[in-house]
Amino acid sequence: MASVSSAVRTAIVNANISGVTTKVFRDIAPDSTAYPFITFEDDLDRTPSLQGDAVVLARNKTMNVSLWQNLDSEDVDLIESLMTAVDGVNLSGADKTIFRCRVANVNRRAEVPDNVCHHSLVVTVTHSN
């Protein structure tokens, strides 16, 4: 069984986002990676979601999923495709039962000197304990 974050990565890769395809990396991409690509950070936060009889039954895991592309050739459809790939998707193959995957927030930052457009998605995954 894979981890919850691996299930999120699989959902992104399976979405076959134009230009990104399999360029989805944990934490950082290799220096030689061409734009666009996606990185994700796992376990930014874990909080109890469901509790019963003083036992945590489920947890919310917070992840950050980032889309990186050239600013001067930014494709606004890519962020929409990424959001569709993870928001409300049924994740499977993880070592936990996953109840929900939601995009909680999206931010866009233009790094003009470096010609980089960075979209950052805060993703919350609710899973069994």
N, C-alpha and C positions, 0 to 999 in steps of 0.2 A: 504494500500500500504506500502511496505517496503522501506527502505532507499537504496541508491545506494550500500553502503557497504554490506548490507544484500543480495543484488542480487549477488554480487561477491562471498560472502560466500556460497550461494546456488549453484552457478556454481561449486565451488570447491567440495562441498559435493556430488553433483550429478555426478561428475567425478569418484567417488568411488576409489580414489587413494589407491593402495595396502598398507595396514598397517595403513593408516591414517583414511579412511572412514569418520566418523563424528567428528573426533578430530580436529576441526577448531574453534579457539577462537579469540575473539576480545582482543587485547592488550597483555594479558598474559594467559598462560595455568595454570590450577590448579597444585599445587605441585605434586599431585599424578598421573599426566598424564604420561603414558608410551610413549617413543619414538617409531615411528616418530609421529609428530603432526605439525600442521600449526597454526600460529598466523597472525593476520593482524592489521595494524594500519591505521586508517581512517583520512581523512582530514589533511594530512601533508601540503597540499597546494591546493589552488583553484585559478585559473587564468582565465581571459576572453579568450574565443576561437573565437567566432564569434561575431562581433559587427555590428550593422546597425543603422543609424540615432541616434547615441550616446547612444544606448541601447545595453546592453550585451544580446545576444541571446542564447549563450551556454558557458559552462565553462569546463575547464580541472580540474579534481580532481585527486590529486596524493595520492596513497596509498602505503603502504609497506606490502608485503606478505612474510612471513618467513616460511621456511621449516626447522624443527629441527629434527635431527636424531643422533644416536650414530655414532661416527667417525669410530670405529673399525668394524662396520657392515653397513657402508654407502652403500645405494642402489642408484646408479647414475640414474636409471630409474625414481625415484620419482620426481626429479626436472624436468625432461622432461615431465612427466605426469602433474605436476602442471602448467608448462608453457602452455601446450596444453589446460588445463582447463580454463585458463583466457585470453590467447592471441587471440584476434579476435573473442571471443565468443559473441554471441547475448544474452545480459542480458535482463531479463524481470522481471516484478513484482515490479519494483521500483516506487517511487513517482515522478520520473523524466523520460523524454524520453532519453534513452541512445543511442547515436550514434555510439560509438566506445569504445572498451576496448583493451588496448595494453600493453604488457610488454615492458617497455622502457629500462630496465637494469637488469642484474643479477650479483650478487656477491656471492662468496663462501668464508667462513671463517672457518678454523679448529681451534677449541679451545681445543688443545691437553691436557692440564692438567685436563680438565673436560670431555674428551672423547666425545665432541660434534661437530657435523658438522652443520653449519648454512648457508643456502642459503637464500639470501635476494633478492626479486624481487621488483623493482619499477614499479608500475602499474599505468597507466594513463587512466582515464575514462572520456570521453567527453559526457556531458549530457546537457539537456535543463536547462535554468536558473530558 
